[in-house]
C-alpha cells in the first residue's frame, strides 16, 4: 500500500513540475513573441521613421543597452549624395528598444566623413555599455572624428564631444642646431626636442644648412587631431580611454612624436589623467 501511495505522489510531482515549466515557458514566450527583429542591410534607405526616409543606413549593431536582458537595435543613419558614396553627413543614431518596439533618436551634430562605424564598448564604469561612433576624412591627412554616447531608457548623454575634447593643442617652431621648440597651449608648457637624428632629412628638405643653421623660418610644427581612441584599464580595474595624437613637422611624413593621453570618466565627465610622448616624455 505504501509503495502505491509513493508511486502516486511521485507521478503527481512530475505532472506538477511539467505544468510549472510549461507555464513559465509560456510566460517568457508571451513577453518576447511580439518583438520582431529588424532585417538590416548596410547601404539601404532607412524606412522606419518617415521623417528620415531619405537617409541611408551606415552601420548597425545590437546590444542590451537597458540591462533588461533584451538586445536592442542600434542604427547609424546619414545623408549621402548617391547610394554608392562612402561619404555621409547629418548623422543620427536610432536606438530601437526591443522590449517595447519604441525608437529613440539622437543628432550626432558635426559627425561626418567616410567609413562611419559603431562600436559597443566599456569605456565608462557604468553597468550598461557605451556607444562609440567613428568616421575618418578619407583624405591623406586621415583625420578622424569620435563621439561617445551613453544611452539608458530612451535618454542619451554625450560624453566625448567633437568640439570640447580635442586632446592637446600645440604649436612649435624649429631653431638652430636641430631643436624643435614646442608650446603646449592648453597647459602653458614649453618643451625642447633634440632632432639631430633627423639631420639628413632636414638638410635634404632645405630646413637646415650644413652648418646646422635654420634656413627656413616659415616651417611650423603642429599637433594633429585625435587619430585613435581605445579603452584604457586602470590598475584598480576601472575603465577610461586612451587617445593618440601625432606631432607633425614639415610634412605629414615628418612625425616628431606621438602623444598618448589617458582620460578618466566619472559621472559621465571627462578628466585628463596623464599626457606622455615618446620624445616629449611625461607632459602631465
Secondary structure, 3 states (H helix, E strand, C coil): CHHHHHHHHHHHHHHHHHHHHHHHHHHHHHHHCCCCCCCCCCCCECCCCHHHCCCEEEEEEEECCCCCCCCEEEEEEEECCCCCCCEEEEEEEEEECCCCCCEEEEECCCCCEEEEEEEEECCCCCCCCEEEEEEECCCCCCCEEEEEEEEECCEEEEEECCCCCCCCCEEEEEECCCEEEEEEHHHCEEEEEECHHHHHHHHHCCCECCCCCECCCCCEEEECCCCEEEEEECCCCCEEEEEEEEEECCCCCCEEEEEEEEEEEECCEEEEEEEEECCCEECC
